[in-house]
Amino acid sequence: MSVIHDSDALADSDEMAAIDAFNDKLQAQGSWVFAGGLAAPEASTVIDNRGESPVLTDGPFLETKEFVIGFWIMEAPDLDAVLQLAAEGSRACNRKLEVRPIR
């Protein structure tokens, strides 16, 4: 699940507490694999080594109002269970989530 962010504001203390509680729930029920937060796109470097030498560019790959600010990797028995967890995670972090399976 990718956490989609759309403002300059980072999570406040209430959101962080809700995220921590959600993470604790995932761990307790055995769904937790890994989670992490990401820095803002301005902190990124894009590397393109498809040519003769690598080209490094500071800043985001795409200019957009929404961007991935974090993610959860979890195990669930089926899509319905994942979507239920995503609804809870969206509430906890107060942001939209995108769900995709790992291939």
C-alpha positions in Angstrom: 0.0 0.0 0.0 1.4 3.4 -1.0 0.5 6.4 1.1 -0.4 9.3 -1.2 0.4 12.8 0.1 -0.9 16.1 -1.3 0.3 18.9 0.9 3.4 20.4 2.4 2.3 19.4 5.9 3.8 16.3 7.5 1.9 14.0 9.9 1.1 15.7 13.2 1.4 14.0 16.5 -2.2 12.7 16.5 -1.7 11.1 13.0 1.7 9.6 14.1 0.0 8.1 17.1 -2.8 6.6 14.9 -0.2 5.3 12.5 1.8 3.7 15.3 -1.5 2.0 16.6 -2.3 0.7 13.1 1.3 -0.6 12.8 0.9 -2.4 16.2 -2.3 -3.9 15.0 -0.7 -5.2 11.8 2.2 -6.7 13.8 -0.2 -8.3 16.3 -2.3 -10.0 13.7 0.7 -11.2 11.6 0.0 -9.0 8.6 3.1 -6.8 9.0 6.0 -7.3 6.7 7.6 -3.8 6.5 6.6 -0.1 6.4 8.5 3.1 5.8 8.2 6.8 5.3 9.8 8.6 2.4 11.2 12.1 2.2 9.5 14.7 0.1 10.2 14.5 -3.7 12.5 17.5 -3.6 15.0 15.3 -1.7 15.1 12.8 -4.5 17.7 12.1 -7.2 16.7 10.5 -10.5 19.3 8.2 -12.1 19.1 7.2 -15.8 21.8 4.8 -16.8 20.3 3.6 -20.1 22.8 5.5 -22.2 26.6 5.5 -22.3 27.0 7.0 -18.8 24.6 7.6 -15.9 22.7 10.9 -15.8 21.8 12.1 -12.3 19.1 14.7 -11.9 18.1 16.4 -8.6 14.5 16.5 -7.8 11.4 14.5 -8.5 10.9 12.4 -11.6 7.5 13.9 -12.1 6.1 17.3 -11.1 2.8 16.5 -9.5 0.5 17.7 -6.6 0.3 14.1 -5.2 3.2 11.9 -4.4 4.1 8.7 -2.4 5.2 9.7 1.1 5.3 6.2 2.6 4.3 2.6 2.2 3.3 -0.6 3.9 4.1 -4.1 2.8 1.8 -6.6 4.4 0.5 -10.1 4.0 -3.2 -10.8 3.8 -5.3 -13.8 2.8 -7.1 -12.1 0.0 -7.9 -8.8 -1.7 -10.9 -8.1 0.6 -8.7 -8.3 3.7 -6.2 -6.0 2.1 -8.9 -3.5 1.2 -10.2 -3.6 4.8 -6.7 -2.9 6.1 -6.2 -0.1 3.5 -9.4 1.6 4.8 -8.1 1.4 8.3 -4.6 2.6 7.2 -6.1 5.5 5.3 -8.1 6.6 8.4 -5.0 6.2 10.6 -2.6 8.3 8.4 -5.4 10.7 7.2 -4.3 10.2 3.5 -5.3 8.3 0.4 -3.7 4.8 -0.1 -3.1 2.9 -3.3 -3.1 -0.9 -3.1 -1.1 -3.0 -5.4 0.1 -6.6 -5.2 3.8 -7.4 -5.3 4.6 -9.5 -8.3 
